[in-house]
Each structure stands twice: as C-alpha cells, then as structure tokens.
Amino acid sequence: MQLKFRGVRGSIPTPGPNTVKYGGNTTCIEIRTDSGELIILDAGTGIYSLSQQLDKDKPVDAHIFITHTHWDHIQGLPFFTPAFMSGNQITIYGGLDPVTQQGIQRALAVQLQYSFFPIREAELKATVRYVTLMPGKSIMVGDAQITPLLLNHPVLNFGYRIECDGRSVFFTGDYEPLFNIYQPEDQEYEPFQSMIDERFIEVCAFMHGVDALIVDASYTEEEYVFKRGWGHGTYQSGLNLAVQSNVKRLFFTHHEPNRTDMDLDNIYSQLLEQNQNLGIEINMAREGVEYNI
C-alpha cells in the first residue's frame, strides 16, 4: 500500500515561496493498494494535482472518502478533472449530516450551483455515485477495508481506518480530543471526565497498531490555550494518540496556514529532540512525498 500526501495545509491554501518544502494545498491524501485501487482521503485543493497526474488514456475508478464538509476538505472536488470525462467512475463517500439530514452528495451539488461554478452537476461526463457511511460499519473497495470512526469536530467528522495488503492506515481528519468543560470543583466534573477517558480509550482501540497514523496537529500547546474548542489537535495530542495506540509511524498534518517552511522545520526538530525514545517514527507531512506503508 502506497500513501502520498497531495495537500497538507489546513483552512486555506497557502502558495508562495515560504511554503515550497511542505506545500500549500489543503487536505488530500492518495492511497494506492497493491492491486491498483485508488482511494482518496478528502478533496481539498491537493486533489487537483492528483488528477493532473492520472493516466488520461486509461479509465479512472476513484473512491473519494470525505472526512467532513468544511471548505478546505472539499473545495477541490469541482476541479477533479476525471469527473468531466466519460468512461470514468467516481464514488464519493461520507456521513449523513445530523443538521441538514443530507448525505455527502450535498458537498458537490452545492459547489456546482450556477452562482458558484460555470458547470452544472448534470454536465459531468463521468459516472458519479454517492455512498452514505455509518460509524463503525466497514465498506470494501477492492481488497481494502475502510471503516469510519466518528471523531470530535464542530461538524460531523469521520476518521478512517484503511486495511489492505496486510498493512493499515488511520487518518483523523480534523480532530480535537474531548476536553472537560467543567471546573474540578463542579459536581459535573468527575462524570464528564470519566466519559472523556472512556472515549479516549475507544478511539485508541480503534486505531491500535496501525502502521501509519495521520493526525491533525494544527497547534502547539501554547497556541491551543487560545483556540480550545476550535476543533483541532496539537502536536502533543497527536503524540498521546500514537503512544497509547501503539502505532508504528506518525504523520502530523493540517499545518496552520501561517506556518512557513522554516517554522515547520523548527517544530519538527524540537519534536524529534524531545521524543527520541518513543519507538515511533515521527514525520511532518509534506506535499508530494510518497511512502510505502
């Protein structure tokens, strides 16, 4: 199973001379199974470069799994060029929004409205279908088993565990571990903390032992103090997940848009220096870099 980061930035694309090394496109991860299945995690602006590198002389059968429908995770969908070519098959997977009670088909349909895009959904030449997923219920794509896990974020958000070819990957999407909203002296504090602890154990059990864990690590601990409740994790929360889940490789992604290559280099150096004895390979996700899992 091969993994390639096509977009590693959070919130908004950040092209320019200060983001060349790590990349400026928003979230998109390409996974190729040994049998050639194409699995795509999220459809940020990075999905465009992926589409440009597909063999245009062969039909495309793409399986796009959306973690959640915030703009930076779906804004590349209208620019996924195989959708405009007949003979291609595109399947888009996602959850049922508890507020709108609509499935993942809304993500593309809304963007292809007349006011926002020059081409209507009805004009797409490829066969596009939609699959609504349920938490904990696995689905097969060829030999790959993909299982969604509901994770904390200010909108319905799935993390995905992908198992294939004897290997496994977990991607959190945007994820902030639960925190206690009460003070220690409050009557509600202890039962709420028990719920948080139980949920953390459940999440770690779901991703336990994966060969690669890809986590949202938008903030440092110092930054998180001012951004609690925004729905994103820290480098430390990602490390906590990796250690408790006994994973082999850890990838930090969803880099803050204001972080330069130098900023990320400095953070990465500190992480390596402070966590030399964890027994986990620590990586900072970089656009365009491929890994054999």
HELIX and SHEET records of a PDB file:
HELIX    1   1 PRO A   17  THR A   19  5                                   3    
HELIX    2   2 GLY A   46  GLN A   52  1                                   7    
HELIX    3   3 TRP A   71  ILE A   74  1                                   4    
HELIX    4   4 LEU A   77  PHE A   79  5                                   3    
HELIX    5   5 THR A   81  PHE A   84  5                                   4    
HELIX    6   6 GLN A  105  GLN A  111  1                                   7    
HELIX    7   7 GLU A  121  GLU A  123  5                                   3    
HELIX    8   8 TYR A  189  PHE A  206  1                                  18    
HELIX    9   9 GLU A  221  LYS A  227  1                                   7    
HELIX   10  10 TYR A  235  SER A  245  1                                  11    
HELIX   11  11 ASP A  261  GLN A  274  1                                  14    
SHEET    1   A 7 THR A 127  THR A 132  0                                        
SHEET    2   A 7 GLN A  89  GLY A  94  1                                        
SHEET    3   A 7 ASP A  61  PHE A  65  1                                        
SHEET    4   A 7 LEU A  38  LEU A  41  1                                        
SHEET    5   A 7 CYS A  28  ARG A  32 -1                                        
SHEET    6   A 7 GLN A   2  GLY A   7 -1                                        
SHEET    7   A 7 GLU A 290  ASN A 292 -1                                        
SHEET    1   B 7 ILE A 139  VAL A 141  0                                        
SHEET    2   B 7 ALA A 144  LEU A 151 -1                                        
SHEET    3   B 7 ASN A 157  CYS A 164 -1                                        
SHEET    4   B 7 ARG A 167  PHE A 171 -1                                        
SHEET    5   B 7 ALA A 212  ASP A 216  1                                        
SHEET    6   B 7 ARG A 249  THR A 253  1                                        
SHEET    7   B 7 GLU A 281  MET A 284  1                                        
END                                                                             
